[in-house]
Amino acid sequence: MPKNEALRSIGDWTAHDIAMRALKEPDALPCADPSLMRALDTGSGRPISRQLVVRAEAWRPFRAYAAMHLWASDAEMEAARLVAKARR
């Protein structure tokens, strides 16, 4: 997303989020997003953004859709964690 990143104060995450949501770019991927990395945690530790980029190559040209799915998955897991914590 080099055009957006050229604007002052617009970083990689924001540029990709704008591309996904406003510009409807199906392959945008905010690879530094903590929720995406948390959703991909297999128990051996959260992946770093470089690992997320490598893993996401298989999702091309629809990485934005995969990111949205992972965000939803992370939100569900967080809600389940909070419910379990409240029941203790």
Summary of the structure (lengths in Angstrom):
residues: 88
radius of gyration: 14.5
end to end distance: 44.9
largest distance: 49.1
contacts: 221
relative contact order: 0.14
helix: 64%
strand: 0%
